[in-house]
Amino acid sequence: MTMRINDGLDLDVVQTHITSLCQTVEGQKHLHRFYGGCQLEEVKASYRLQTWLREILGGEKPDLSGMQHFESMFSDKRARGLWVGAEWVTIIRTLRSCRQAFRRFKDWMCSAEFVLLANQSALTPSDVTHIDMFLDDLTQAIDSDGFLKDDASPELFSCRSKIRQLRQKIYAELDRISEPFKDKDILMLDEPTLRQGRYVLAVKAGFQNRIKGLIHDTSQTDQTVYIEPNSICHLGNEMKLLQSECEQIEGTLWLMFSEMFVDNRDVLCRLQSIVGLLDTLLSYIGFSERYECRQPNLGDTFTLVQARSPILLISHPNQTTSPIDAALSRGRGLMISGQNAGGKTASLKTIGVIAYLVSIGCEVPVGEQSVIPVFEHIGTMIGDGQSLASGLSSLQADVVRFNQIVEYAQSAQHTLVLLDEPCGNTEPEAGSALALSMTEELLTHDVFLVCTTHYARLKQASLARPELFQGAAVYVDDVNRQKHYRLVLDDIGESAPFDVARASGILPHVVKRAEALMSGEKTSAEDLLAGVRKLEIEKQRHVREAQEEAVRVNQQLAALVKDRDNFHQQKKEVEKKVRAELREELKKARALMSEAVRAHQQGASMEVVNKLNQALSRAEKETDAKLNSYKVESSNPAQKDEQPTHVLKSGARVHVDGFQNAVFEVVEVKDGQLLLQKGPIQIRKNISDIHIVESAQNVQKRKQAKQKGQPSRTGAKTAGITPRNKNNTLDLRGKRVEEAEDLLEQFADKAVKGNWDRIFILHGHGTGALRRWLHAEPASRFFAKKMYKANDADGGAAYTVLEF
């Protein structure tokens, strides 16, 4: 996509800054390509790649600096096509950096998103193999200083070996010749030296006749003569030939490597282009981290939340940048008004630059709720476009730019139009009418429109035609001597030119005279705007008060909910504690009861029985006291067992709460209490604590029938076992162990009170946690005689039976 952008947004500031974060020429090339705009899918790919790249990097960014651009190297050597010496050091370093980056980010660089954004095919395995082989060949043949190594080729190794051997011969011969003269102050240097490629001795002037040979050079002061002895002339000639041969071999190798470089040009340039795109995205990430940017939501609507100006962030990094909120609708214009130097144009440019950055796939400094489209066209009328060279006045320039925007908007799916005081350079009445007509025409093309203005006609339009225009105003707040600019939606701002002129230092008498000229001439439109502003302030006050009241109510509600939760938690803890204590007391009472019964059966004296009876009475009183202090009312009082008092007469047989299957006989009924007896043991209980087993009338009939030898038909319990039914079954499926424990204890108490022979516990199969917990407990824990798995007819392993 080629994005069409008019001038005036100061985009060069952002582009220059992001480009400076690039480390490579290839990365900058990709950036300049993106600066022309990206398609929606390319923007999505850019955002996904940046997210993935951050995860791969983990805070450690690769160093791509110092890489030479291959294309420029090929252009420089186009005539000769030969690279030698230190040039290969740069090539090897660049190639090694590219290969390391590719290996580290291989999966990322071969992804569909990367291929889409790179606008070229990914490297194939054969391409990678060629690069590896070429780099291995270079590193084996060329050292870190750019010289060919001896083993670059067998021929080079052989030639250099001969040169080394010949050099040793020459040095040995020169040492032999110079030995007699070392102590006679004839030689200027103790060691041989090179002159014009020949090995020579440095002899003081005047003593050259002492050594027979060829003079190759003299020093600048004529104090030293450089002589090649006759005995090594033939060795020097041989050395020259070997050196010439070595240079030819080296030249052949340089040519071979250069040809390999040219042959791999396509693959190498593609590799570098891929690494360049990595550099581009790293520059995006660097920009994002420096200015706390994020990826906005992409969509067809345009909503900015806490958006900060990238231009101000770059130009004034140490100053606080005031964020703005803005909501634009397709086909509806946002009219920004307010005083001069109040931030109208700054808000306009903030919206435009952020929209541009999104359209090139860069993250932006906005809040997380922001939604921004990918624009194909950003049309602007910002600044004075007059041109003396083109023969355009300011108004004519506005007209030309307006026609371009309309033309582009007709073909673009998403167009953003930014108008900064349009037609503000002509007669105000006609200019305002022309500006309003322009905005209406642009909105017919479903563009996103933002317009700044001082014209009352355009301000009135946002009041009279809210379906077409939305008002917004800018305000300046001074905080700690630093200006903060605010953009307030659904508002209209006053221009206040006199206040701005006075604050800018105009001569006082000038502004006073202007105010006198304007006195009494304030238009009805300005009066209307002032009234609207007053109503808006009143509305904001009511909204603010309602919001504060809502916050207070929510806080009180949250406190009540917290108190309710704490109460329920404390209630559960108290109930759990009470049940645990009562279980311990009941165990003690049952133990005393059992001991008393055994003592009676074994014929113990009445004194022992009475002592046990007294201990049992004390235990009963302690239990009753605890029950009274921790009494928890039933959630449904109507469900409490009501005992029919007309059958509670002397002789009736009853069960007592806390005494598992013991049957007591009623001795006396008085004032709501019963005197009960079992053998030698007598206790007093409330009527609410007993459960009738057999009425006194039935007991009398049974005794009479027994005396006559007749079978009794009124026994308290018939033979046989109660089958499973809904009344004697407790369903614990889906319960936690703590919940199940409480429910089972209550159900077992009910079974004991009702003199049931057994109950069925439905825990299901599930994970088996409930079943394992239940079978790990003793049956006596739930006042039962034994516990076992139900037979198949009663449900099998999904049920457990407690028998009493």
N, C-alpha and C positions, 0 to 999 in steps of 0.2 A: 504494500500500500504506500502511496505517496501522499503524505499529509499536506494539506494546503493550510498555511499559516500566514496571516498578515503580520506586519511589523508592530512593535510596540510592547511586547511582553517581556523584554529583556531576557530572552531565552539564552543569549550568548553567555550570560553570567553562569547559568546552571550548566550549560554544555561545556564551557571551559573548565569549570570545577570538576565535573565528573571525568572529563578527559584527562585531567591532571592526575587522577587516581589510577589511571591505566599504567601498566609497566611496560607494555610492548606496543610496537607500531601496528601489529596485526590487530590487537585489541582496540586501538583507536580507530582502525578502519571499520571494524564491526560497529563501534559506537556511532560513527558518522552515517553508517547505513541505517541504524535504528533511529537516528535523529529525524529521518524522513517519515517515521511512523510505522506501526506494526498492526497486523490484523489481530482480531480478538483472540484467535487460537494461539497466535505467537505470544501475546501478552500472558495468556494463561500458562503457556509453556515456560516463559521466563520466570514467572512466579513460582511454579512447581520446581524448576531447576534451582532457583535460589534457596528454597526451603531444603531441598535435598543436599545441596552443596554445603549448607551450614552444618547439617548432621554429619557429613563426611569429614569436614574440616575440624570440627570440635574446637574451634578457636585458633587453630594453627594454619596460617595461610601460606601457600607456596611462594617462594621467591622467584619471580620471572624476570627480574631486572637484568640488564646486560645482554639480552637476547638480540642477535642481529637479524634484521628483516631479510629473509632469503630472496624475495622478489627484487629488492634493491641491490643485493649482491649480484644477482644475475644480470641486472641492467648495467651495473658498473663494468662487468667483464664481458659484455656482449661482443666487443670487437676482438679481444684476445682470447677469451674463454679459458683462462688459465689462472689458477689460484696457487700461491706458493707461501711457504714460511708461516709467519704469524697469522695470516688470513685463515689458515686451517685451525688454529687454536680457537678463533671465534666461531668457526663453523662447528667444531666438535662440541664446544661449550653450549652453543645454541641447540644443537641436535640432542645432546645429552639431557638438557633441561626439558625439551619437548617430550622426549621419550619417557623420562621419569614422571612428568605430569600425566602423560597418557596412561602409563601403567597404573598410577595411583587412582585416576578417575575414569578408568576404562569403561566400567558399566555405565557410569553417568554420561560419558561422552558418546556411548553407543545407543543411548535411549532414544525413543521416538521423538521426545520433546526436544532433545539436543539437535538431532538431525533436522527437525523442522526449523529450529531457530538458526542453525548454522547455514541453512540454504545450500547444503551440499551433502553428498552421500558419506556414510561412515567409512572408516578405514576397514579393509578386509584383512583376514589373517595373513594372506600373502603380502599385502602392503606392509604389515607390521614386521614380517620376516625380512623383507628387503631392507627396511630401515635398520633392524638389528644387525644384519650382516654388514651393511655399509658402515655403521658406526663401529662395529668390532674391527673391521679392516683398518679404519682410520686410526683407532686408538692403539692398535698393534704396530702400526707403521710410523706414527708421528708422536713425538714426545711433547711434554707440556710447554716447551719453548718454541714449538713449531718446526723442529728439525726432524729429518728422517732418521729413524733408528737404523742401526747396522743390519738388523734382520728384516728390514722392509722388503728385501729381495735377496736371493742367493748371490746374484751378480754384484750387488752393492756390498754385501758382506765380504766377498772375495777381494774386491778392489780396495776396500778400506783396510783389510788385513794386510795386503801388500804395501799399502802406503805406510802403515804403522811399522812394518818390518824395515822398510827402506829408511824411514825417519830415524830409527834406532842406529842403523849403519852410519848415517850422516853425522849424528850426534857423537857417535864413538870416534869417527875420524877427526871431527873438529876438536874433540877433547884431546886427542893424541897430538894434534898440531899445536894447540894452544898451551899445552902443559909446560914447555920450556920457558914461556914468556910470562907466566902468571906472577912470578915474584920479581919481575924486572920493570914493572910499571909501564908496560907497553900497551896492554889491552885495556880499553875503557870499560868493558863488561866481561865478567867471568864466564857468562853463558852465551852460546850462539844466539843470533837473532835473525829475523826475516827482513829482507829488503827486496821489493819488486818480485816477491814470490820465491826468492832464493835464500838459502841458509848461508849466513855470512858471519865473520868475526869483526867486532868493533875495535879498530886499531887507532892509536893516537897519531895525529898528523906528524909526519917526519920520520915515522918508523914503518911506513908501508912497504919499504923495500925488504924488511925482514921476513915477510910472508909472501911467497910466490902465488899469485892468483889474479883474478879479475876484480877491478874496483866497480861496484854497482851503485854506490851512492856516497855522499858526504853529508855531515851535519850542517845546520844553518850557520853555525859559527866557524865552520871549516876546521874544527878541532878534532873531528872524528872521521875516519875513512872506513867504509864497510867493504871488506874484501872476501870474495869467495875463493878459497884455496883451489889450486889446479887439480888436486887429488880427488875433490868431490864434485868437479864439474859434471862428469858423466852421471853421478848419482842425482845431481840436481835436475839434469835433463830427463832422467828416467822418472823422477818425482813429478815433473810437469806433465808428462804423458799420462801418468796414473791419475793425477788430479783432473785432467781434462776428461779422461774416461769416466771417472766418478761423477763429474758434473753432468755428463750425458746420461748416465744411469739415473741420477736424481731427477733430471729434467723429464725423462721418460715416465718415472713414477708420478711426478706432479701432474703430468698430462693425463696419465691413466686415472688418477683420483679425480681430476677435474672433469673428465668425461663421465665417470661414474656419478659425480655430483649432478651433472647436466641430465644424465639418463634418469635419475631419481627425482628430477625437479618437480614433477607433478605430485608425487607422493609426499615429498618433503614440504611443499607449499601447502598441501591439504592438511598435513599434520600440524604445521605452524598455524594455519587458519583455525583449526580446532582448538589449539591451545590459546589462540588469540581470543576466541569466544569465551573460554574460561576466564581470561583476564578481564574481558568486558563485564561478565557477571560478578567477578570479584570487585570491580570498581563500583557496580551497583550496590553490592553488599557493604562496601566501605562507606558509601554515601549514606546508606540506610542506618548503619550503626552510629555514624557521626551525628546525625540529626534525628535519631530516634523515630525512624519511619516504620511503616508497616504496610502490608498488602491490604488494600481496600477490597470490599466486596464489589465484584463486577456485575453490572446489570443495566437495565434500560432507564432507571431513574437516576437522579443526581442529588445526593444528600451528603453534605460535608458536616462533620462533627469534630470540633476542636481542631480545625485546620490551621496550620501555621504557614506563613509565607516562606518558601524555599529561598527566594531572593534575599529576604532580610536575614534568614539564618546564615546564609553564606557571607553576606556583606557585613553583618554586625553580629559576629558569633558570641560576643560577650554581653549582648543586650537581651533582655526578656522580650520575646515576641508574643504579642497578644493573639490568641486563637480566635477564629470566627466560626460560626455555624451558618449554614446556608442550605436551603432546600429549593431546587429548581424543578420545574415541571415542563415537559415538552409542550410547546405551543402556548406557554404562559410566561410573561416577562417579569423579571425582578427589577424594580425601580429603586435605586439607592440614592438617597438624598442626604443632606447634612451640610455642615459648615465646611468652608475651604480649609485645607490641611487637616481634615478630620479623618482621612483614611478611606475615602471612596475609591480612588484609583488603586490604592494598595489592596483593598478587598477585591476589586475587579481583577487585578493581576494575580493575586493569590489563587483565585478560582481558575484562571486560565493556565497558570504554570503547573498547578497540581493536575489538571486535566491533561496537559501535555505530557508530564512525566508518566502518568498511567498509560498513555497511548504509546510510549516507547518501552514499556515493560519494567519501569523502575518503581520501587516502593516510595511512598509519599508520607509526609508528616501530618497524619490525620488520626482521628479517633477510630476505635474498632467498629463503630456502627456506621461508618461512612460507606456509601454506595456510589460508584462512579462508572459511567459508560466509557467505552473505548471510542474516542471521536475520530472521525475521518477528516474533519474540517474544523479548524478554529479560526473564525473570522473576527478581525478586530478593527475598530476605528479608535485608536488611542494616539493622542498627540496630534500636532499640526502637520498634516501631510502636504502642505503647499510646496511647490517646486518651481523656482524661477527658470531652471533649465528646461523643464517640461511645459512651462507656461500654465501652471495650475495654481489657482488661488486656494485658500484654506477650504472654502466651501466646495469648490470644484473637486478638490482631492477627496473630501468626504463622499461626494456623489460617486466618484470613480470606485472607491473602496466598497461603497454600498452595492453597486452593480455587480462587482466581483463576488461579494458574499452571497447575493441572491442567486447568481449563476451556479456557484459551488453547492449551495444548499439544496438546489433542485436535484442534484445527483448523489448526494451523500446521505447515508442512512442516519448518522449521528452528526449533528453540527452544533457547535457552541459559538454563539455570537456575543462579543463583548464590545459595547459602545460606551465610550468615555465622553460624556457631554456632547452628543452629536449636534451638529449645526449650531454650536455655541459661538460661532464667529460671524454671525450676521444679525440683522435686526431681531430683537428678542421675540416679538409677537409672531412674525413669520417663521423665524427659526424654530420656535417651539411647535408650531403647527406642522412644519416639515419633519421635525424629529419624531413626533407622534405618528405621523403617517408612515414614516420609515419603519418604526417598530411594529406597527400593525401589519405591514406587508411582510416583514420577516416572520412573524408568528403564524402567518398562513402556511408557511413551509415546515411547520412543526419543529422549529429549532429550539434549543435551550438558549434563552436570551437574558443577558444581564446588562443593565443600562444605568449609568450615573447621570445625574441631572441637577440643575438649579431651577429649571423651568417649572413655574406653578402649574402650567397646563399638564405636564407629565405627572406631577405629584397628584393633581386632582384625578387623573385617570386611574390611579391605583385605588382611589376611594369610590369613584363612580362606576368602575368596571372591574370589580375584583375577580371575575371569571377570566379576565384577560391579563391583568397586571396584579402583582403583589408588591406592596410597599416595604421598604427597609430603610433604616436610618443609621448613620454613624455618629458616635459620640466619643469625646476625648476625656479621659479621666487622668488627673494628675495624682500619682501615688509616689511618695518619696522623691518628688521632683523629676519623676520619669513618666512620660506620657504612655498611656495605655489606650488603644483604640478598640472600640466595641462596634459590632454590627448587630443591630436589633431588628429582627424580622417583624412584619406587620406593623410598621411604624413609618412616620414621615418626619424628616429632619428639616430644621430651619437653616438657611444658609448663613445667617448672622455675619454679613460682610463687614459691618462696622466693628464688631468685637474682634474679628480676625485682623482687620487693618490696625486697630488700636494696639493689639498684642504684638503686631509685627513692627511697631515703632513709627507709625506714620505721624506726621506733624499734627498735634492735637487740634489746632484750629481748622485744619482741613476736614477731619472727620466730624467736628462739630457743625461746620457749615453744611456738610452732606446730610447730617441728621436733621438739620433745620429744613433743608429742601424736601426731605421725605416726610416731614411731620404732617400728619393729617391725610396722607395719601396711601396709607396701607390698604391694600386691595382686600376685597371680600374673600378672595381665595386664601390670603394669608390668615385672615380672621378664622376662616373655616379650619385651616390646618392647625392653628393654635388650639381651637376647641377640641379637635380630634385628639391632639396630643394630650390635653388635659384629661379627656375621657380614657385615653390609653393608660395614663399614669394611675388613674383611679382603678381601672380594671386590673392592672398589675398588682396594686396593693391588695385588692380583694383576693386575687389568686394566691398571692404570697401568704395571706392570713389563712386561707383555706388549706394550703399546703402545710403550714406550721401546725394547724389544728389536726390535720390527718396524721402527721408525724407523732403528735402527742398521744392521740387515740391509739395508734398502732403500738406505741411504747407501753401504754397502760395494758392493752390487750396482751402483748407479749409477756408482761409481768404476771398477769392473771393466769395465763396458760402455764407459765413456769411454776407459779404457786400451786396450781392444780396438779401438775405432774409430780411436784415434791410431796404433796399430800398423799397422792395415790401410792407413791413409792414408800413413804413412811408407814402407811396403812398396811401395805403388803409385808413390810419388815416386822411390824408389831404382830400381825396375825401369825406369821411364821414362827416368831418367838413364842407366842402363846401356845400354839399347837405343840411345839417341842416340849415346853414345860408341862403341859397337861398330859402328854404321852408318858413322861417320866413319873408324874404323880399316879397315873392309872396303873403303871407297871408296879409301883410300890403297893398300891391298894390290892391289886390282884395277887401279888405275892403274899401279903398278909392274909387275904381271904383263903388262899390255897393252904397256907400253913395252919390256919385255924381249923379248916375242914379235916386236914390230915391228923391234927392233934385229937380232934373229936373222934375220928374213926379209929384211932389207936388207943382210945380209952384214957386219954389224959385227964388229969384232975380238973375240976371246975375253975380252980384258981388260975391254971395256965390258960384255960379257954377265956376266962374273963380278962386276963392281961392282953391276950391277942385281940379280944373284942374292943378293949379300950384303945389299943394302938390303931385298930381299923377305924374307930370313930374319929380319932385325931387326924388320921390321913384324910378321911372324908371332909372334915371341917377345913383343913388346909386347901383341899381341892376346890371346895365351894368358895372359899375366900378368893382364890386365884381366879375362878370363873367370874365372880362378881367384879373383881378389879379389872379384868380384861374382856368383859363381855362384849361380843360383837353381834349386833342385831342381824337377823336374817334379811336378805334383800327382798324377800316376799313373805311378810309375817303370816299371811293367810295359809302358807304351806306348813306351819308348825303343827305337830301332832296334838290333837285335842283328845284327852282321855275322857270317856263317858263316866262321870262320877257315880251314876246309879248302879254300876256293877262293881265299884270298888268297895266291897264290904268285907267284913271279917271272913276269912276262909278263902278269898280269891288268891290265885297264883299269878305272880308277876315276875318280869325281868327288871333289873335295875341298871341304869347307865353306868358303865365302867366295870361291871362284873359280867364277864364274857357270856357264859351260858348258864350261870347259876339261877335257879328258880327260888324265889322267896314267897312266903305265905303272909298275907295281910292279917295282922293281929288286931289293929285298931286304926280307925280313921278319925282324925280330930284336927280342926282348924286348917284344912288344906294340906296336912301332913299325914304320913302313914307310918305306923310302927310295923316293921317287917321282921320276919324271923326265918332263919334257916338253921335247923338244928339248934345248938345252944347260942347261936349268934343272933343278936337283935340290932337293928339299925333304924334310924329315922330318915325319911326321904320326902321331898316335895312330890306332889302328884305329877308335876311336869317331868320328873326324872324317871318315871316307871312306865312300863309297857305291859299291858294285860296279856297273860298267857291263857288263863282259864278263869271264868267268873265263879263267884262263890256258889251260885245255884248249880252250875255244872259239876263242881267239885262234890256237892252234896249228893247229886244224882248218881255220880260215879261210885261214891262210897256205898250208897244203898244197893246199887246193882251188884257190887262186889260181894256184899254180905249175902245176897240172894243167889250168888253164883251165876249171874247173867253177864253176858259181854257188854261192855260199855260202848255206847254210840256217840258219846259227847266228848271223846278224848281231845286233848289240846292239839294233837298232831297225829296224822295218819301215816301208816308205813309207806315207803317208796321215796324216790328222789325227784325233786322238782326239775322239769326240763327247762332248757334255755328259752327265754322269752324276752320281750322288750323291757319288762319291768326289772328283771334280775341281770340285765346286761349293761355294762358301762363301756361306751365308745371313747377310746383315747387316741384314735388316729389323728395324726397331724399335731399332737400336743408335744410341748417340750417336757423334759423329765420333771422339772419343778412343778409345772401345771398338772401333769399326770399324778404326781405324788399327792397333791392337795385333793384333787378330785377323788382319787381312790380311797384315801382315808375317810372322806365324808361318806362315800358310798358304802364302805365297810361298816362304819358306825351305824348307818341306816339298816344294813343287813342284820347286824347284831341286835339292834332294837326291835326289828321285826321278826326275830327268831327264824331267819331264813336258813335253809340248810346249805346253800351254796350260791355263789355269784359268778358271772362270766365277764372276763375282761377282754374287750376287743382292741388289740393293738395292731392288727394287720401284719403283713409280711414286711414291706418297705425295706428300710436299712437294717432293721432288727435292733435298733438302739433301745426302744421301749421294752421289747421282750427281754433283752439281756439285763437291763436294769431291774425289771420285775423279778426275774428268776434268781437274781443275785441277793434279793432280800429274803429274810426268813418269813414263813407264813404268819408267825405270831406277830410280826410287825403290824399286820392288818387284822389282828384278833382272830385269825383263822387257824384251823387245825392242820391243814396241809394245802399244798399248792401243786398243780400239775397241768400239763398240756391237755386241751380238750380233745375228745375223740373225734373221729371223722364226721360222725352224725351231728356233732355240736359245733362244727366249724374247723376242726383240726388245729394246725399250728398257728392260725391267726388269732386263736382264743387261748386264754389261760384261765383255769378254774381255781377259785378259792373256796374251800369246803370248811364249814363251821361245825 
